[in-house]
Structures are given as C-alpha cells and as structure tokens.
Amino acid sequence: MLGNSAVGAYRHLTLVTPGLAEIARPGQFVALAVGDGTSSMLLRRSFSIHRVSPAGTYGATTEIVVAAAGPGTEELTRLEAGASVSVIGPLGKGFPLPSQPVPCILVGGGYGSAPLFWLAEQLRERGCPVEIVLGAATADRLFGVVEARRVADGVTVTTDDGSAGTRGWVSDVLPDLIARTGAGVLYGCGPMGMLRSMSAIASDHGIVAQVAVEEAMACGVGICMTCVMPVADQHGTTKMVRSCLEGPVFRGDRVRWEAFDDGLCRVPADAVGAPKEAR
C-alpha cells in the first residue's frame, strides 16, 4: 500500500502492483483479500480500477476507490501506507473503444465513476469529444468532479437532493445532452438502476450503451458463480453469464434488466438452462 487518502465519503487507495498496471484497461477490476490468513472474511472484495501508472516514482501502481459498506471494506479503508494486501488483477473485460472518433458521454453514479476518467483520457487520445455526467444522492457521495473537468470537454453534475449541480437523476439530463452533442456511444458505471435507465435512453436514441455492471463478485475469476446474470447474445439467445469473466462491461441493450428486482437477479424463463415447470 503506497497511499490511503479521503475523497469525500470514500477512500482513495494507491497500490504498488508490478506487472498489473502495464496490462490493465479501463473498465477492468481488481480483487483484494481482506485480512491475513487467519481472517474470517474469506472472500475477496472487487473494485474498478480508477487508473494505473506503469512507471511511477515507486514503480507500477494501481489506484482504486473504496466505500466502507461492511466489515471487509471498512478494514481495507483502514490500511496504512506500507501495509501489504493481496491483489488479483486485472480482471474482466474492459470498455471497448470506438474505431473512429465519435462523441461520447460517460455516466458515473457515486464512486462508480472511478474508471471513467482514465477512459475519458483514452477516448480523447482517439479524437473523441467527451462529456461526463456525475450523479449521486448527495454532494458528498459524488466522486471526481474536479478530475472530470480536467479530462472532459464538459461536465454535468446531478444530485438527488440538489446539494450539487442539477436536482434529480442522471437520466433526467441525458436526453438533452445526447441531442446537443450528437453522442454515438454512452459509457456507464454505477448502480444497476442507473445503468438500466441509461441503457433504455440509449436505445431510444438509436445509440449504444456500454455499461460496467455492479454485481457481487466473490472470487473475481469465474469459479464461485455468484455474479451470474442474464445477457442476450447477438442472436437474441439469453444465457446466464459470469459478469467477472464475460463482463463486467456489457452492451446495455443485451442485459435482461427486467430480471433484476429488489437486489435479486432471477433466471428468465427463456434463458438457456432455465428450470422448467413440472408437468
């Protein structure tokens, strides 16, 4: 652990990760062990990669953003510089980049915005105009507003309570922003409800949404099957896929959003291998 600093309601951790930073891509994630070999918390915690530095002063580093949501993440937020932590990564599939310059809108909810600033830099290197929309329940739950202004052509902020930016949700401002910028691609990372809304808006405007889903990934390497979710392939066939391997980035119009309800994900009746009613 190279550094641990407060950023609003979150902690910004910098890890020395030789061999990882050199091959990582925006949208991929890392999985961190919690505690030592005697810890009762056996499962790793997964976090989107905020950015990497393959050749920093202290060697290759990887940055992540952590919200203290339970005993495991609380322990990670208390780590001090010099501490050792087991890291696996880079994991999953990152955001696909356009082959030609096209206006892009990047949408982040809370600390889900963490991977979008690195993505914005890569898009602008390809000649893509970039707008960033950041949303959260309250101002202190936003992440990266200052950084967004550095890496994007324009920034829009929304909060549920109006404590910063426009009062409301990111879905309230997206239609006008798409029309104004002529965006051809939406990229998003954040709560599943937000990703569902932006995917529907993208479809309404005839454009593609690439979304990094927030599913519980207990192992991060495709073994435990805790992160399976229904996604349709290019032929329209729905399969239960592992978001840690086939994702976490998916085309928004292929995710079967109606299967998600109150924190649960159900198997659609038409999915390959779905249980059949007994006759």
TASULKA-V396950 format. One record per helix or strand of 3 or more residues. SS is the DSSP state (A for helix, B for strand). FROM is the first residue (numbers start at 1). LEN is the number of residues. If there is no record, write none. Layout:
SS:FROM:LEN
SS:FROM:LEN
This chain:
B:3:5
B:10:7
B:29:4
B:45:12
B:59:8
A:71:7
B:87:5
B:104:6
A:110:16
B:130:7
A:139:3
A:145:7
B:154:6
A:170:12
B:185:5
A:192:13
B:208:5
B:228:5
B:238:5
B:248:4
A:252:3
A:257:3
